[in-house]
Amino acid sequence: MSAHLSKTKEKPEGDDLRAIVAWNVRRFRTLNKLSQEQLAFEANLDRTYVSALERRIWNVSLSNIERLARALSVPPWQLLYLPENVSEERQNKGS
């Protein structure tokens, strides 16, 4: 199954934590050129869980935030943080 690497959806509102986590997981996953299936494998999670998380259907536990962050090579707090300037980050990553 190939990665769907379309542009990350529009940045969420600052007070919707579930949307922020979902957006960041998708953002870091696409920056790392991982499919949902690859991320799930690296994080030892089910593929359908990653999909549901990105669609904001399910909440995420702290344990799973740690797993996802480790698989994405970012500190866990970055999945909870809404950056000010995403386009600058993309340029720094070479995207």
C-alpha positions in Angstrom: 0.0 0.0 0.0 1.5 3.3 -1.0 1.6 6.4 1.2 -1.0 9.1 0.5 1.2 12.2 0.7 -1.2 14.9 -0.2 -0.7 18.3 1.6 -1.6 18.4 5.2 -5.1 19.7 5.8 -5.7 23.2 7.0 -4.3 24.1 10.4 -6.8 23.5 13.3 -8.1 26.0 15.8 -5.9 26.5 18.8 -8.4 25.2 21.3 -9.2 21.8 19.7 -6.6 19.4 21.1 -7.9 16.3 19.3 -7.7 18.2 16.0 -4.1 19.4 16.9 -2.9 15.9 17.7 -4.5 14.5 14.5 -3.1 17.3 12.4 0.4 16.9 13.9 0.4 13.1 13.4 -0.5 13.5 9.8 1.9 16.4 9.3 4.9 14.5 10.8 3.9 11.3 9.0 3.9 13.0 5.6 7.1 14.9 6.4 8.7 11.5 7.1 7.1 10.0 3.9 5.3 7.3 5.9 2.0 5.7 5.0 -0.5 5.2 7.8 0.3 1.5 7.7 4.0 2.1 8.0 3.5 4.5 11.0 1.2 2.0 12.7 3.8 -0.7 12.2 6.6 1.5 13.6 4.4 2.5 16.6 3.1 -1.0 17.2 -0.5 0.2 16.6 -3.2 -0.9 14.3 -3.5 0.8 10.9 -7.2 1.5 11.5 -6.3 3.3 14.8 -3.9 5.6 13.0 -6.5 6.4 10.3 -9.2 7.0 12.9 -6.9 9.2 15.0 -6.1 11.4 11.9 -9.8 11.7 11.2 -10.4 12.7 14.8 -12.7 9.8 15.4 -10.9 8.5 18.5 -9.1 10.1 21.4 -5.4 9.1 21.9 -3.9 8.0 25.2 -0.6 9.3 26.6 1.0 5.9 26.0 0.0 6.0 22.3 1.3 9.6 22.0 4.6 8.3 23.2 4.6 5.4 20.7 3.6 7.7 17.8 6.2 10.3 18.8 8.9 7.7 18.9 7.9 6.3 15.5 7.9 9.9 14.1 11.2 10.8 15.7 9.8 13.8 17.5 9.4 14.6 21.2 5.9 13.7 22.5 5.0 17.4 23.3 5.3 18.3 19.6 2.2 16.2 18.9 0.3 18.5 21.3 1.8 21.8 20.0 0.4 24.0 17.3 3.3 25.7 15.6 3.1 29.3 14.4 4.7 28.9 11.0 4.3 25.6 9.3 5.5 26.7 5.9 8.9 27.6 7.4 9.2 24.2 9.0 8.5 22.5 5.7 11.3 24.5 4.0 13.7 23.5 6.8 12.8 19.8 6.4 13.5 20.0 2.6 9.8 19.5 1.6 
